[in-house]
């Protein structure tokens, strides 16, 4: 994601501020698709974590209980920068076995029984309470500006961009995904381990430089230990005596899926940018999305569907491209197809790769409507702040909404 992506509220003045000054300034609570019924073999725990990713928290819990990570169910992944409440599930255990444990930065607020394991996607949305600090204009003015922008985002819809988190710390996960789908191993290796001129993390510069020079051993020694995936691939490359194809077979499959998904997200963002600022307009041939149930249909008469769009019952969609994706026609197709061709021509020329990687595709609404939105001034021992409260559907990014207020990318 980049500031080259247009803002919906470009015409409204924003302000600058700091996000996530402390973990307590960024609170997220999952809105579950369902809650424990009180009967079953799976114990659901309402977990609150601070300063940990979901996977880090699950790792600590698994270690404490001497079970495997995969035995713990969860609906969504949250990053480390904030306080998060979310449900997890574990089968066949006495709840007190976990509740009596003292785990750093993790506590459990509730628990109950249910008949099935909690799985990724079993999530309705997320509820946010976010405090912005060190604002560059009077707090009253920032509050007025925030409310004007939020009103517009509720009326026309908030751009459903994928946020910068989707593209990794190096901001290049989408290019890794493109290299995978294109079968370009050299590009994959160069992007993943080389290109020192593009290094964002300064502690990877030396390792990237050695890789670009062809010295895999020194590159391995220079990459910091926290970069496990990079070091694992370098170690395999050394073991395979530089044979990239053989070493590539050991790339983590989950990471490959993440990179491919990031590239799909990048293409979607480009299509969404091309539809800005008219996200509240339905075109002939659009694939429309029903917000009530997620079903999609082809728009044959925009004049009939526009009133439903005005009521936020439906919205136009963009591509999560894949072998089974439903494509638009007519006006919608004339906007979307050139972008997909420009981004993925070499991939589309060999469509079997999408089936090989099981990339089925989907449609994603171009806009979402935040609910229970408010912006208010406040203060505590840490100073003044502007507090934002809102709810978003699962898969949408709070940072994209905040981006409209600050008129810059945030992560």
C-alpha positions as CSV (number, residue, x, y, z in Angstrom):
1,X,0.0,0.0,0.0
2,X,1.3,3.5,-0.8
3,X,0.2,7.1,-0.5
4,X,0.0,6.9,-4.3
5,X,-3.4,5.3,-3.6
6,X,-6.0,8.0,-3.6
7,X,-7.9,9.1,-0.6
8,X,-11.7,9.2,-0.7
9,X,-11.7,12.4,1.4
10,X,-9.0,14.3,-0.4
11,X,-11.2,17.4,-0.4
12,X,-11.5,17.4,3.4
13,X,-8.6,18.7,5.6
14,X,-7.0,16.2,7.9
15,X,-4.3,16.5,10.6
16,X,-1.2,14.7,11.6
17,X,-0.9,12.6,14.8
18,X,0.9,9.7,16.3
19,X,-0.7,6.2,16.4
20,X,0.1,3.5,18.9
21,X,2.1,5.7,21.3
22,X,1.4,2.9,23.8
23,X,-0.3,-0.5,23.4
24,X,-3.2,0.8,25.4
25,X,-3.9,3.4,22.7
26,X,-4.8,0.7,20.2
27,X,-7.6,-1.6,21.5
28,X,-9.2,-4.3,19.3
29,X,-12.0,-6.6,20.3
30,X,-13.1,-9.4,17.9
31,X,-16.8,-9.6,17.2
32,X,-17.3,-13.4,17.0
33,X,-19.6,-15.0,14.4
34,X,-20.9,-17.1,17.3
35,X,-20.3,-17.5,21.1
36,X,-19.9,-20.7,23.2
37,X,-23.2,-22.6,23.6
38,X,-22.2,-24.1,26.9
39,X,-22.0,-27.7,25.7
40,X,-19.3,-29.6,23.8
41,X,-15.8,-30.9,24.0
42,X,-14.0,-27.6,23.0
43,X,-13.2,-25.0,25.6
44,X,-13.4,-21.4,24.3
45,X,-11.3,-18.9,26.2
46,X,-11.7,-15.1,25.8
47,X,-8.0,-14.0,25.7
48,X,-6.7,-10.5,26.2
49,X,-3.1,-10.0,25.0
50,X,-0.8,-7.0,25.0
51,X,2.3,-6.4,22.9
52,X,2.1,-9.9,21.3
53,X,0.9,-11.2,17.9
54,X,-1.8,-13.8,18.0
55,X,0.7,-16.5,17.0
56,X,3.2,-15.4,19.7
57,X,0.4,-15.7,22.3
58,X,-0.7,-19.1,21.0
59,X,3.0,-20.2,21.1
60,X,3.2,-19.3,24.8
61,X,0.0,-21.0,25.6
62,X,1.0,-24.2,23.7
63,X,4.3,-24.3,25.5
64,X,2.7,-23.8,28.9
65,X,0.2,-26.6,28.3
66,X,2.7,-28.9,26.4
67,X,0.5,-29.1,23.4
68,X,1.0,-28.3,19.7
69,X,0.1,-24.9,18.3
70,X,-2.2,-26.5,15.8
71,X,-4.3,-27.8,18.7
72,X,-5.4,-24.2,19.5
73,X,-8.1,-22.7,17.4
74,X,-8.5,-19.0,16.6
75,X,-10.7,-16.9,14.3
76,X,-8.3,-14.1,13.2
77,X,-4.7,-13.0,13.5
78,X,-3.8,-9.7,15.3
79,X,-0.5,-7.9,15.4
80,X,1.6,-7.1,18.4
81,X,1.1,-3.3,18.6
82,X,-1.9,-3.0,20.8
83,X,-4.3,-4.7,23.2
84,X,-6.5,-7.4,21.7
85,X,-9.4,-9.5,23.0
86,X,-10.2,-12.6,21.0
87,X,-11.5,-16.1,21.5
88,X,-9.3,-19.2,21.2
89,X,-10.4,-22.8,21.6
90,X,-8.7,-26.0,23.0
91,X,-10.4,-29.4,22.9
92,X,-10.6,-32.0,25.8
93,X,-9.1,-30.0,28.7
94,X,-10.0,-28.8,32.1
95,X,-10.4,-25.0,31.8
96,X,-8.6,-24.5,35.2
97,X,-5.5,-26.1,33.7
98,X,-5.0,-22.9,31.6
99,X,-6.8,-20.4,33.9
100,X,-4.4,-21.1,36.8
101,X,-1.3,-20.4,34.6
102,X,0.3,-17.0,34.8
103,X,1.4,-16.0,31.3
104,X,3.2,-12.7,30.6
105,X,1.1,-10.2,28.8
106,X,-1.8,-12.7,28.5
107,X,-5.0,-13.0,30.6
108,X,-8.3,-14.8,30.3
109,X,-11.5,-13.0,30.8
110,X,-14.1,-15.7,30.2
111,X,-14.5,-19.3,29.0
112,X,-17.2,-21.7,27.9
113,X,-17.9,-25.0,26.1
114,X,-18.7,-25.4,22.4
115,X,-19.2,-28.2,20.0
116,X,-16.6,-27.3,17.4
117,X,-13.1,-25.9,17.1
118,X,-12.7,-22.2,16.4
119,X,-11.2,-21.7,12.9
120,X,-9.8,-18.9,10.8
121,X,-12.7,-16.9,9.3
122,X,-15.2,-17.6,12.1
123,X,-15.3,-13.9,12.7
124,X,-18.0,-11.2,12.1
125,X,-15.8,-8.2,12.5
126,X,-13.6,-6.1,14.9
127,X,-14.4,-3.4,17.4
128,X,-11.7,-0.6,17.8
129,X,-11.0,2.0,20.4
130,X,-8.0,4.0,19.1
131,X,-6.3,7.1,20.7
132,X,-4.4,9.5,18.5
133,X,-1.8,11.7,20.3
134,X,0.6,14.5,19.6
135,X,-1.8,16.1,17.1
136,X,-0.4,19.0,15.0
137,X,-3.5,21.3,15.5
138,X,-5.8,22.2,18.3
139,X,-7.6,19.2,19.6
140,X,-11.0,20.8,19.1
141,X,-10.1,21.4,15.4
142,X,-8.9,17.9,15.0
143,X,-12.1,16.5,16.5
144,X,-14.2,18.6,14.0
145,X,-12.1,17.5,11.1
146,X,-12.3,13.8,12.1
147,X,-16.1,13.9,12.5
148,X,-16.4,15.5,9.0
149,X,-14.2,12.8,7.4
150,X,-16.0,10.0,9.3
151,X,-19.4,11.3,8.2
152,X,-18.2,11.1,4.6
153,X,-16.8,7.7,5.0
154,X,-20.1,6.4,6.5
155,X,-22.1,8.1,3.7
156,X,-20.1,7.1,0.6
157,X,-18.3,4.1,2.2
158,X,-14.7,3.6,3.4
159,X,-12.3,2.4,0.7
160,X,-11.7,-1.3,1.4
161,X,-8.0,-1.2,0.6
162,X,-5.7,-3.9,2.0
163,X,-3.6,-2.1,4.6
164,X,0.2,-2.0,4.6
165,X,0.4,-4.9,7.1
166,X,-0.7,-7.1,4.2
167,X,2.6,-6.5,2.4
168,X,5.0,-7.4,5.1
169,X,7.7,-5.5,7.0
170,X,9.8,-5.2,3.9
171,X,6.7,-4.0,1.9
172,X,7.5,-6.4,-0.9
173,X,5.5,-9.5,-0.1
174,X,3.3,-8.9,-3.2
175,X,6.3,-9.0,-5.5
176,X,7.4,-12.3,-3.9
177,X,3.9,-13.6,-4.7
178,X,4.2,-12.4,-8.3
179,X,7.6,-14.1,-8.7
180,X,6.1,-17.4,-7.3
181,X,3.2,-17.3,-9.7
182,X,5.4,-16.3,-12.6
183,X,7.9,-19.1,-11.8
184,X,10.7,-16.6,-11.7
185,X,13.0,-18.1,-9.1
186,X,15.8,-15.5,-9.7
187,X,13.4,-12.7,-9.0
188,X,12.1,-14.5,-5.9
189,X,15.5,-15.0,-4.4
190,X,16.7,-11.5,-5.3
191,X,13.6,-9.9,-3.7
192,X,13.6,-12.2,-0.6
193,X,17.3,-12.2,0.2
194,X,19.0,-9.6,-2.0
195,X,18.3,-6.1,-3.3
196,X,20.2,-4.3,-0.5
197,X,19.3,-0.9,-2.1
198,X,15.7,-1.6,-1.1
199,X,16.3,-2.8,2.5
200,X,13.9,-1.3,5.0
201,X,15.4,-3.0,8.1
202,X,18.9,-1.7,8.4
203,X,20.0,-4.9,10.2
204,X,19.4,-6.9,7.0
205,X,21.5,-4.7,4.8
206,X,24.8,-6.7,5.3
207,X,23.1,-10.0,4.7
208,X,21.4,-8.8,1.5
209,X,24.6,-7.3,0.2
210,X,26.5,-10.6,0.7
211,X,23.7,-12.5,-1.0
212,X,23.8,-10.1,-4.0
213,X,27.5,-10.8,-4.2
214,X,26.9,-14.6,-4.3
215,X,28.4,-15.3,-0.9
216,X,25.6,-17.4,0.7
217,X,27.7,-18.5,3.7
218,X,28.5,-14.9,4.7
219,X,24.9,-13.9,4.0
220,X,23.6,-16.6,6.3
221,X,26.0,-15.5,9.1
222,X,25.0,-11.8,8.6
223,X,21.2,-12.3,8.6
224,X,19.9,-11.7,12.2
225,X,18.5,-14.8,14.0
226,X,14.9,-13.4,14.2
227,X,14.7,-13.7,10.4
228,X,14.1,-17.4,10.5
229,X,12.6,-17.9,7.1
230,X,15.5,-16.1,5.4
231,X,18.1,-18.0,7.3
232,X,16.4,-21.3,6.7
233,X,16.4,-20.7,2.9
234,X,20.0,-19.6,2.9
235,X,21.0,-22.7,4.9
236,X,19.2,-24.9,2.4
237,X,20.8,-23.0,-0.5
238,X,24.3,-23.6,1.0
239,X,23.4,-27.3,1.6
240,X,22.2,-27.6,-2.0
241,X,25.5,-26.0,-3.2
242,X,23.6,-23.0,-4.7
243,X,20.9,-25.0,-6.6
244,X,18.0,-22.6,-6.3
245,X,15.3,-25.0,-7.5
246,X,16.2,-27.7,-4.9
247,X,16.4,-25.1,-2.1
248,X,13.1,-23.5,-3.1
249,X,11.3,-26.7,-2.3
250,X,11.9,-26.0,1.3
251,X,10.2,-22.6,1.3
252,X,7.5,-22.6,4.0
253,X,4.2,-23.4,2.3
254,X,2.2,-21.1,4.6
255,X,4.6,-18.2,3.7
256,X,4.2,-18.9,0.0
257,X,0.4,-18.6,0.4
258,X,0.9,-15.4,2.2
259,X,3.0,-13.9,-0.6
260,X,0.5,-15.0,-3.3
261,X,-2.3,-13.5,-1.3
262,X,-0.4,-10.3,-0.9
263,X,0.0,-10.1,-4.7
264,X,-3.8,-10.6,-5.1
265,X,-4.3,-7.9,-2.6
266,X,-2.0,-5.5,-4.5
267,X,-4.0,-6.1,-7.7
268,X,-7.2,-5.4,-5.9
269,X,-5.9,-2.2,-4.5
270,X,-5.0,-1.0,-8.0
271,X,-8.5,-1.7,-9.2
272,X,-10.0,0.1,-6.2
273,X,-7.8,3.1,-6.8
274,X,-9.1,3.3,-10.4
275,X,-12.7,3.4,-9.1
276,X,-12.0,6.2,-6.7
277,X,-13.7,8.4,-5.6
278,X,-17.0,7.0,-7.1
279,X,-17.2,4.0,-4.8
280,X,-20.9,4.6,-4.3
281,X,-21.7,4.2,-8.0
282,X,-22.7,0.9,-9.6
283,X,-21.6,0.4,-13.2
284,X,-23.1,-1.8,-16.0
285,X,-21.5,-5.2,-15.8
286,X,-20.2,-4.8,-12.2
287,X,-20.1,-7.8,-10.0
288,X,-22.1,-6.5,-7.0
289,X,-21.7,-7.7,-3.4
290,X,-24.7,-8.1,-1.0
291,X,-23.6,-6.8,2.4
292,X,-26.3,-8.8,4.1
293,X,-24.9,-12.3,3.1
294,X,-21.8,-11.9,1.0
295,X,-23.5,-13.2,-2.2
296,X,-22.4,-11.7,-5.6
297,X,-24.4,-11.1,-8.8
298,X,-23.8,-9.5,-12.2
299,X,-25.3,-6.0,-12.6
300,X,-27.4,-5.9,-15.8
301,X,-29.3,-2.6,-15.2
302,X,-27.4,-0.1,-13.0
303,X,-30.5,2.2,-12.8
304,X,-32.3,-0.6,-11.0
305,X,-29.5,-1.4,-8.6
306,X,-28.2,2.1,-7.8
307,X,-31.0,2.7,-5.2
308,X,-29.8,-0.4,-3.4
309,X,-26.2,0.9,-3.6
310,X,-27.4,4.2,-2.1
311,X,-28.9,2.4,0.9
312,X,-25.6,0.4,1.3
313,X,-27.3,-2.9,0.6
314,X,-24.9,-3.6,-2.2
315,X,-21.5,-2.4,-3.5
316,X,-19.3,-2.9,-6.5
317,X,-16.5,-5.4,-6.1
318,X,-12.9,-5.8,-7.1
319,X,-10.9,-8.9,-8.0
320,X,-9.1,-11.4,-5.8
321,X,-8.0,-13.0,-9.1
322,X,-7.9,-16.7,-9.5
323,X,-9.0,-19.6,-11.6
324,X,-12.6,-19.5,-10.4
325,X,-13.1,-15.8,-10.0
326,X,-16.3,-14.3,-11.4
327,X,-15.3,-11.5,-13.8
328,X,-17.3,-8.3,-14.6
329,X,-18.6,-7.3,-18.0
330,X,-19.1,-4.1,-20.0
331,X,-18.1,-1.0,-18.1
332,X,-16.8,-2.9,-15.1
333,X,-14.7,-5.1,-17.3
334,X,-13.2,-2.1,-19.2
335,X,-11.8,-0.7,-15.9
336,X,-10.7,-4.0,-14.3
337,X,-9.2,-6.0,-17.2
338,X,-6.4,-3.6,-18.2
339,X,-5.2,-3.4,-14.6
340,X,-5.1,-7.2,-14.2
341,X,-3.3,-7.6,-17.6
342,X,-0.8,-4.9,-16.6
343,X,0.0,-6.6,-13.3
344,X,-0.3,-10.2,-14.1
345,X,0.0,-10.8,-17.9
346,X,2.7,-13.4,-17.6
347,X,0.7,-15.3,-15.0
348,X,-2.6,-15.2,-17.0
349,X,-0.7,-16.5,-20.0
350,X,-0.2,-19.7,-18.1
351,X,-3.5,-20.2,-16.2
352,X,-2.6,-23.7,-15.1
353,X,-0.3,-22.2,-12.4
354,X,-3.4,-20.8,-10.6
355,X,-4.9,-24.3,-10.5
356,X,-1.6,-25.8,-9.4
357,X,-1.3,-23.4,-6.5
358,X,-5.0,-23.8,-5.8
359,X,-5.7,-20.0,-6.3
360,X,-9.4,-20.0,-6.9
361,X,-10.1,-16.3,-6.4
362,X,-13.0,-14.3,-5.1
363,X,-14.6,-10.9,-5.2
364,X,-14.2,-8.3,-2.5
365,X,-16.4,-5.2,-2.0
366,X,-14.7,-1.9,-2.9
367,X,-16.1,-0.2,0.1
368,X,-17.3,-1.0,3.6
369,X,-19.5,1.0,6.0
370,X,-18.1,1.5,9.5
371,X,-20.6,1.1,12.3
372,X,-21.0,2.7,15.8
373,X,-18.5,5.5,14.8
374,X,-17.5,8.3,17.1
375,X,-14.6,10.8,17.6
376,X,-14.1,12.6,20.8
377,X,-11.4,14.6,22.7
378,X,-10.0,13.3,25.9
379,X,-7.0,13.3,28.2
380,X,-5.3,11.1,30.8
381,X,-1.9,11.0,32.6
382,X,-0.2,10.6,29.2
383,X,-1.8,13.8,27.8
384,X,-4.5,14.8,25.4
385,X,-5.8,12.5,22.8
386,X,-8.5,12.1,20.1
387,X,-10.4,8.9,20.7
388,X,-11.9,7.0,17.8
389,X,-14.5,4.3,18.2
390,X,-15.8,2.2,15.3
391,X,-16.5,-1.4,14.1
392,X,-15.4,-2.9,10.8
393,X,-16.3,-6.2,9.1
394,X,-13.8,-9.0,9.2
395,X,-10.9,-8.6,6.7
396,X,-11.0,-4.8,6.7
397,X,-8.3,-2.6,8.1
398,X,-8.6,0.1,10.8
399,X,-5.4,1.7,9.5
400,X,-7.1,2.4,6.1
401,X,-9.8,4.4,7.9
402,X,-7.2,6.3,10.0
403,X,-5.3,7.0,6.8
404,X,-8.1,9.1,5.6
405,X,-7.8,11.3,8.8
406,X,-4.1,11.7,8.7
407,X,-3.7,11.8,4.9
408,X,-0.8,9.4,5.0
409,X,-0.2,5.7,5.3
410,X,-0.2,4.2,8.8
411,X,0.6,0.7,9.9
